[in-house]
Amino acid sequence: MARTSAAGGPGATDEVVAWRPPRVPGISEVLHASFGTHGYPVHTHSTWTLLIVDDGAVRYDLDRRPHGTEEAPVTLLPPGIAHDGRAASGSGFRKRVLYLDPGQLDAARLGQDGVGPAVDRPAIADPVLHRRLDELHRILTDPDAGLHAESRLALVVERLTRHLAPARGSGGTGPGDGLAGRLRELLDARTVDGVTLDEAGRLLHAHPGHLVRSFSRRFGLPPHRYLDARRVEHARALLLDGLPPAAAAATAGFHDQAHLHRRFVRLLGVTPGRYARSGTRTR
């Protein structure tokens, strides 16, 4: 697999390699990327985002609170919580990311639907965890990793659980509670077909304006931006499974390929076609 040797400065070509590892349950996607200029707008994932930065540093707001990867070598971002991302300096950054299925971290055992500790403490200062992640990423570049990668993933998840467990039993309102949570559930169920605010208002017995305010206040981005991010996430999986961009656009709920292209580039800094081709380099 080709890699960049450094993040590259302003104006440098951004590099993205993404793939879905075969026979490794629990990992929905692997992404290795170098960005000199791209900044991530506010968005969410349905997965846990586990990343290490190999060169440079990333600044980000998580749930509208500022953080940076300089704080610790490992960063864990929980599902459903709004965040952005940008280079901490003009030299850009190079990162490796695992997108973990939500069930990999036991929400019932971790408290607050599994997101409270990670929202409060996304930076994890654990050299052992960092080393295990580095090893896992190296193994995942082998298409036949199989059981070896599963074993390494189990060690990573065990270590993450240890870091999140101290917050067990903490109180507070989880992201699925209240009107905003019900609207998010509706958007998740209608990701492809979509839903108008008027229809959502009728279904949830709330004024559309109140829906937008409640959702934006709770999740840090308006409903349409959340829906865009979910559709892009769906399209990413389809592209890495080999679906052409036009078909992925239609299947994920975009009006057409051009609509997918605009949203994809805005969020990920690369075109859908380039993203899809990057996955073939690991097969």
C-alpha angles and dihedrals in degrees: 000000000000117000136185115242094218140009095257126228131263111312092022119135112266115232126209129177117178134169145158109241112230119232095008107114115202098037113092096180144356120212130186113184144167118200126187098166112006121105122190115235119221110293144138138229131214087220137063110264112216114182143171123194115220099183132018122356139270128224118201143165115230116192086347094303120116122243139159137204089236086079094072140347096251129052125194119191117189127228120270097015118121118242141154133198141211140161114278090219141012092270093076125217144261120217144173119213137191118197105207124200110252092245092062089082113049105238094189092055097042098054131231090053088300095289107086098081093044092049091051097040112022092154113081117196099201119129091189091056090046091052092048091050092050090052092047092052091051091050093048092062086072110083089210095053092119115139093010091061092043090054092050091047090053090056091049093050091047090054093047091050089055091055095047098041097079089071091058113140096015115153132225137099117306123221092253094060127100134004095316091054092051091051090050090051089051092050091048090052092047100038094129101034095037128207132237121234090242091055091045089050091053093046094047097035094236137116112261091236091053089050092055093046094047094047095046092047093049101040104025098240136064121262095255092055090049091051091048090053093049091050092049089049090052091047091051091059092047093050093050088050089059104261114145115247094252092053092043090052093053094043094049094050103259120142092237143329092281090056091052090046093055095046093043095052092045092053104033105022094233135081121258091246094053091046092052093048092051090067093059090067091072097049 
